[in-house]
Amino acid sequence: MAWYDEAIFYHIYPLGLCDAPKENTYAAPVHRLNEALPWIGHIKKIGCNAIYIGPLFESVGHGYETTDYKKLDSRLGDNADLTNFVKECHAQGIKVIFDGVFNHVGRDFFAFKDLQANRENSRYRDWFCNVNFGGNNEYNDGFCYENWGGYNLLVKLNQHNPDVKNYICDVIRFWVSEFDVDGIRLDAADVLDFEYMRMLRSVANEVKPDFWLMGEVIHGDYTRWVNGDTLHAVTNYALHKALYSGHNDHNYFEIAHTVKRLYEMGGNRPDGLKLYNFVDNHDVERIYTKLNNKAHFTPVHVLLYTLPGVPSIYYGSEFGIEGRKEKFSDASLRPALKYEDYANALETNSFTQLIAALGKARQSSPELSYGAYRELLLTNRQYAFARELNGRSALVAVNNDDNAADFHLAASGCSSYVGALSGNRVNVENGQIHVTVGANSGEIWLPIKDNCSVDTPEKQPVVLNVSDAVTEVPPSNTQEAPVQTPDPVPESQNVQETAPATATPAPEPQPAPAAAPVSGNDSDAFERGKIAGLQEAILAIMEKNGPVTDQMRRDVEANVYHDSLINWVKSFR
């Protein structure tokens, strides 16, 4: 078992969080990264035990046009600031991974500057792809080269060059020795050469026990990247798409079938394909913005924390803030936040309370990290499954309907369960628990230690409140105060507003008849979900390459043929 098997990530885009200037003047360091130090305690309090932070290193603008891999971006501070940040994270039991942008560099990168100065005589001419001294570009270099995403600002590295490989390996070793980093997220991993990634994995195995490599991959057979020779995990864009559209369309079939396909990819084993799960990040709109029914924030996050994989929260989304894709900028997805504005969020913000409760549930239940997945119930609007480990099960039920729903869930190994969010206790009768899940909500039912007929792992489920976890299960005639379902934020709130919302009690759910399975061809729904996922992947790649016009978007939406869409995705590589 490695640390990342039980990780709950908090994703930080530091140039945004710390309100750094959009362009780097390479002036004296400004120690903005120190403003992130108070956030470490908050991150721990909401149940996260790992941070993915980046990009971090000297760059021109948004951070992904690296100009010095061994120097913290001067807009954030100096190397001592980064060393101190990681040290403080480790002191609080939090692992840290950096963004590794190893596919391309910025034009101020030392090797490219040498190429500009010495042209054909540069010792670094073969560090870059397809350099042509008979061509030119908009910078009037007197030569042209292969770029990334159509932008000459991003110069593509020659991944086959042994000197480039050795340099990147040296960078990784430097990050470990200088900053004590615990892993790397590989930017644009879906276009990295596989031999190049095997080299990175070899270095990862060398530098530190359980050093984690996770890659950004939009779409495809994830097992091509996730295996013993290349990466430990990749970004789970397939589940990301299913989680929001499955709620917007009241179509739990899309989510369940996506989970089933991914589980099958991993050999139907919980450790077979442990992907990096998320509902939003620095490249896509905030989940609260995407949801048609804002109350679905709760079931979406219940699934994020309980489905197979490693969950991640993007900074600010635990407060329910919004962020919308703009035509020529991702700035609204990467806002500056002041810690003081959210210091009391755990007491006042219902979104934060939910995320904290889910984090504690995940930490207290080994079934949610290691358990096998088994579907128990599936309709368009209700979905339930078990995570099973050593004869015990954590049971999860979500409901996207505007009415409460009854569930009869198969339970084994224990005679009673407790709701992680509500504190309600329920007994097993005839091999089942009978529970009611409120409208647009969800619950995690954890087995109670003292009432199990199987050996108990070291970690035990506990009744969860928005405050610290209680160590004893209450008697069956008592009930802990429930974690309130987040209230929708008014439509007028936008991403720039930083004052935390005040939580108000959610209405008590009313009992409803047991949910009946929905008739119809669920495989058709799954096929539609695959098509929509491919279309979204294509648009995401296009947006990385430059502005997407309305006509381009219509062209993608009009293409509903699976093979054609697959070929379209491949054409970007």
N, C-alpha and C positions, 0 to 999 in steps of 0.2 A: 504494500500500500504506500503510495506516494502522497505528498502534501496536496497535490492538485486533484487527487481523487475526492477530497473533501473540501475543495475550494469553493468559496462564494466570492466572486470578483466584484470590484468597484472600478469602473473605467473612468479615467480622468484624461481629458484633453487639456494639458497644462497651459498652453498659450492662451486658450479661451478662459479657463477658470481664473487664471491670474491676471487677466486683462492686459496681456502684452500687446504692444503695437503690431499692426498687421504686417509691417515691413521692418526688416532688420537693417540697421545702419552700422552694425559692427562697432558700436560705441562701447564705452566702459560698461561692465556688467551691472545690471539692475537686479537686485536680489528678490525678485517677485516669487520665486519658488517657495521661499520661506512663508509666504501667505497661505500655502497649502498645508503647513504643519498642523494647525488646529483641526483641519478636516480629518486627520488620522484618527483622533479619538471618536469623532462622529461615525466614521466608517466602521470602526470596531463596535460601536454601540448598536448599529443597525444590523449586526451579525455578519458582516463581510470579513474575510480573513486573508484576502489577496487583493492587490491593486495592479491593474494594467494601466500604465501611464505612458503617454507619448503622443506625438514625437517630442524628443527632448533636446536633440543635439543641434549645434549651430547650423542655421539654415537661412534661406532668403526671406520666406514669407510664411506660408501655412505649416512649414515644418517638414514636409516630405521632399524638399529639394536640399538634401543634406550637403553642407559644405565642409564640415569637420566632425567626424564620428567620435572624436575623443575629447570634445569640449562641449559642455552644457551651453545651450543657446544663450547668448549674452543678454537677451531680453528677459531670461529667467534667473540669471545669476552666474555663478562659477561652479567648478567641479566640487568644491567643498560643500556648497549648498545641496547638491544632489547626493553626495556621500552622507550628509547629515540627515536628509529626508529618508533615505533607505534605512539608515541606522535606527531612526525613530520608529519607522514601520516595524522593523524586526523586534525592537524593544517591546512593541505592543502585540507581538505575535502575528504580524501581517507580512505575507510574502509580497514580492514586487517583481513585475516583469516590465521590460521596456519594449517600445516599438523599434523594430529592426528594419530599416528601409534599405535593403541590400540589392534592389533591382536597378535603381537609378540614383544619380546624384545631381546636385545643383551645379550651375556653371562656375561657381566660385570654389569648387572642390580643387584641391591642389594639383591633382593629376590633369584635370581639364585645363587649368591655367597654364600648365607647362605645355600642353598640346597647342594652345593658342599662341604661346610665345615661340615655340620651336617647330611647330608644324611637322613635316616629314621626319625631322630629326629628334622628335620627342621620344623619350624612352617609354612614354605612356600611351603612345598612339594606338596600341592594341588593347588598352584597357577598356576601350569603348567600341560599340558595335557599328560596323559599316561606315567608318570614317572615309569620306571622299573629298580629296583635296581639289577636285575639279568642280566642286559645287559651291554653294553659298547658302546663307539663310538670312532671316530678318535682322540678325545681330551683325551681319557683314563680317563673319569670321573668316571668310575666304575658304571655307570648307563646310561640308554638311555631315550629319551623323544621324544614327537611329535614335529616336527619342521615345519617351513613354507617354502614351495617351494622346499623341499628336502635339505635344508641347515641347518645343526646343529648350524650354526652361529646365526640363528633366532629361538629363543625358543618360542613355541606357548603358549600364555596365556590361562588359563582355564576361559572362559567367563561366565561359570555357577557358579563360586565361588563367594559368596557374598563379601568376602574380596577384591577380584580383582575388582569387580564392584564398591565398595566403594572407592577403591584407585583411579580408573580412574575418578570417579566423583569428587574426591578431586583435581585431576590434572586439570580438566576443570575449577573448581572454582578458583584454583590458577592462571591459565592463565588469567582469567578475572580480578581478583583482582590485580595481579602483573603487567600485561602487557596491560590490557584493550582491549584484542582481541575481534573481532566482530563475529567470527565464526570459524568453523573447517572443513577442508576437511579430511574425514575418509579414510585412506589408506586401500586398500583391503576390501572395504565394502561388496563386493559380497560374502565373506566368513565369515562375522560377523554374530553371532547369532541374530535373529530378536528381541528376548527379550532384549538382550544386547543393541541393537540400540534403542529400546523403552525407556530404561533407560537413554541413552545418550540424547534422545530428551526431556525427562522430565527435565533433568538438564539444557539443552539449554533453555527451556522455563522459567526456574527459574533464571538463572544468569544475563540475560540482555534482554531487549526488542528487538525483531527481531534478536536474535542470530541465525546465519545460519548454518545448518548442510548440507554439500554436501559430497557424497560418491563416491569413485572410483568403478565403476561397468563396466565390459567389455561388457557383452552381456546379453540379457534376457528381460523379461517383466518388464520395469522400474517401473511400478506402484507397484511392490512388495516392492520396497524400498522407493519410493516417495509417501508419503501420510501423513495424519495428525498425525500419531502415530510414524513414524520413521524419515525419512529424508525429507528435503525440495527439494533436487535436487540430481542428480547423473551425472557422466561424460557421455556425449553423444557420445560414441564410434560408434554407428550406423551411426550418421550423419557425424562424422569424416571420416569414411571409404567412405561414399557416396560422400562427397565433393571432395576428390582428384580423386577417380576412375571414378566418373561421368564426370570429365573433361578429364582425360586421355583417356577415352573410347569414348569421345563425346557422352555421354549418360545421358542427363538431366532427362530421365525417372527414373533412379536409385535414383537420388537426390529427385525428386518430390514425388516418391512413398514412400521413406523413411520418408520424412516429413509428408506425409499423414497418414502413419501408426502410427507415433509417436503422431500426432495430435489426431488421433482416440483413442489412448491409454488414452489420457487426457480428453476424453469425448467431443472432438471437441470444446474445449474452450481454449482461449489463456492462462488462468491461471490454466488449468487443469494439465499440466505436463511441468513445466518450467525447462528445463534441462540445464546443463553447457556445452555450445558448444565450440569447439576448433578445430583447424586444425593441431596443433602439441603440444607436451609437452615434458617432460623430459624422457619419455619412448618410444617415436616414432620418426621417422625421421622428419626433418624439412620439412615444406610444399614446400619450394622452391626446395628442393632436390627431393621430390616425384613427382613433376609435370613434365610431359614429355614436355609440351609447357610452358615455363617459363612465357609467357604473361598471362597465366591463373591465375596468382597470383591475378590479379584484380577481375575477376568475383568470384573467390573463396571467397575473403574477403568481397565483396559486399553481398554475401549470408550469410556469417558468422554473419555479423552485422544486417541483416534484417529478417532472418528466426526466428520463435518462439524459445525462449530460452535466455540464458544469455551468451553473447560472451566473449571470453577470448583470449588474445594475449600472447604467450610465449616469454619471454625476448630474444631479439635479432632478432626475426623473423620480427619485424617492420623495420629492416634494410635489409631484404632479404638475411640473411646469410644462409649457408647450414649446414647440420648436418646429417651424415649417420650412421646407425646402424653398430656397429662393432661386431665381433664374440664373444669376451669375455669382452667387455667394452661398456658402454654408455657415455664415457667421451666426445666424439665429439658432443653429444646431449646437453652437460652441460658445455659449454665453459666459460672461464674467459673473461670478457669484461671490458675494461677501459672506464669510462664515458668520459674522455677527447677525445677519438677517435670518439665519436658520439655526442659531444656537439652541433654541428651545423647540425645534420642530418635533422632537420625539414626544413632547408633552402636548403640543398644540396642533400638529398636522396629522390628519387621519391617514394620509398616504404613507407618511414616514412610519407611523405606528404599524401599519400593515406590513411594510417591508421588514421592519425589525422583528415582528412576530414570525414571519416566514423564515427569516434568517435563523432565529432560535430553533424553530421547528426542524429545519434542515440540519443544524448542528447537533441536535439532540437525538436524531433518528438515523442510525447507520443504514436503515432500509432505504432511505431516500438517496444516499450516496452510492450504495453497493447493491441494492436489491434488484432482482429480476423484475421485468415489466410484464404485467398480465392485464389485458383489457377485461373489464367486468360488465360495463353497460355503455351503449352508444346509441344516441338518437341525435337529431339535428341540434337539440337544445340542452341535452344532458349527456354527461360523459363521466365515467368512473373507471378507475383502474387500481391495481395493487402493485406495490413494490415489495417483493418477497425476499427475505433473507433468513436463512437458518430456521425455517419453519415458522417465522413470524412475518406479519404483513403490516405495512402502512397503507391505509386506504385513502384514496383521493376522490372527491366528487366535486364537479363544477356544473353550474347551471347558468345558461345565458338568456333564460326566459324572464319576462317581467313578473312572473308568478313563482312562488316557492314550489319545490318539487320533492317528492318522496323518493328515497333510494333504499333498496334491499340489497346489501352488499355481502358477498361471501367472505367470511372471516375464519381464520384457523390459527391454532397455537395459543390463543389467549381468550379469556372469558369476558374481558371488558376492554373498552377503548375510551380515549379522551380526545375531544376536539382541540386541535392545536390553537385555533383562533378563538373559539368560543369558551373553552374550558368545560363544555358539557361532557358528561360521562354517559356511556351507553353500554349495555350488556349484550353479549352474544346470545342469541336464541336460535336454536335449530340451525346452527352453523352460519348465521347471518347477523348483521346489525341492521336495524331499521332506523334511518335518519332522515331528517328534513333539511334541505339546503335552501337558503333564502333566495329571493329573486336576484338575478345578476350577481351571484356570489359563488363561494366555494368553501370547502373545508378539508382539512387533513386529519384523519382519524388515526391516532397513534396507539399502539398496544400498551397497556398498563403493565408495568414490570411485575408487580406482585400477583398478577392474575394470569400468568403465562405458564404453560406446561413444558416449555422448552428453555434451554439455557439462555441466559441473558447476556448480551454483549456488554462491554465496559460502558458504552454510552447508553444512557437511558432517556426515553421520552419524558418530557416534563410538561406540566400545564403552563401555558404561556400567557403572559400579560404584556402590555406595552412597556411595563417596567421589567425588572430582572425576573428570570424564570423562577417559578416556585419549585421546590425540591420534592414536595410530597403531593401525591394525587389526592384531591378532596374526596370526602365520602360521597356516595352516589346521590345523596339528597341535597348536595350543595352545588353551586355553579359559580365559576370564576367570571369576573366581568369580561365580556367579549371585546375583542378588538373590533372597533367600528369600521364598517365599510366606508371607504373614502367617499366624501361628497363631491359631486362635480364642481370643478372650478368655474366661475362665471366665464361666459364666452369672451368678455372684455379683457380677461387677463391674458397677457402675452408673455413671451419669454424674457422680456427685459424687466418685468416686475419681480422683485426679489423678496417681498414680504411674505412669510409663510402663511398659508391659509389656516383658519381656525377650524378644528374638527367639531362637528355636531353629531349627536347620536343618530345612527341609522334606524329607520323604522323596523319594528319587530317583524320578522317574516311570518306570514300566515301559512298554516298547513295547506297542502295541495294534494290532489290525487297522485298516485304513483305515475311516473312518466311512462308512456307507452312508446315502443319503438316506432320510428317513422318508416313508412313503407316507401318503396321506390328503389331505383338502381343506384346504390351508393358508389359503385365503381365509376359511374358517370360523373358523380360529384368529384371524385378523386382525380379523374382525368382533367376535368375543368380546372381543378386546383393546380395540377402540374403545368398546364398551359399558362395559367396566370403567373405561376412562379417563374417560368422561363421568360415570359414577357417582362416581368419586373427585373430579372437578372440582366436582360439586354439593356433596359433603360438605365439601370444602375451603372453598367459599364460605359454606356454612352455619356452619362453625366460626368463620369470621371474623365472622359476624353475631351469634353467641351460642352458648350451650350446645346441643349436639346430643343429643337423647334417644335411647334405644335404639329407640323406635318410629319416630322420624324416620329413623334409620339403616336400619331394616328396610324402610321405605317406599321409600327410594332403591334398596336392593339388590333389591327386588321388581320394580322398573321396568327391563325389559330391552328396551325399544322405542326404537330410535335417534332417531326424530323426536320422540317424547315427551320424551326426555332433552335433546335440543337445545333444545326449547321451554322446558324447565325451567331450563336454563342462562341462556337469554335473559331469563327472568322476573326475574332478580336485577338486571338493568341498569336 
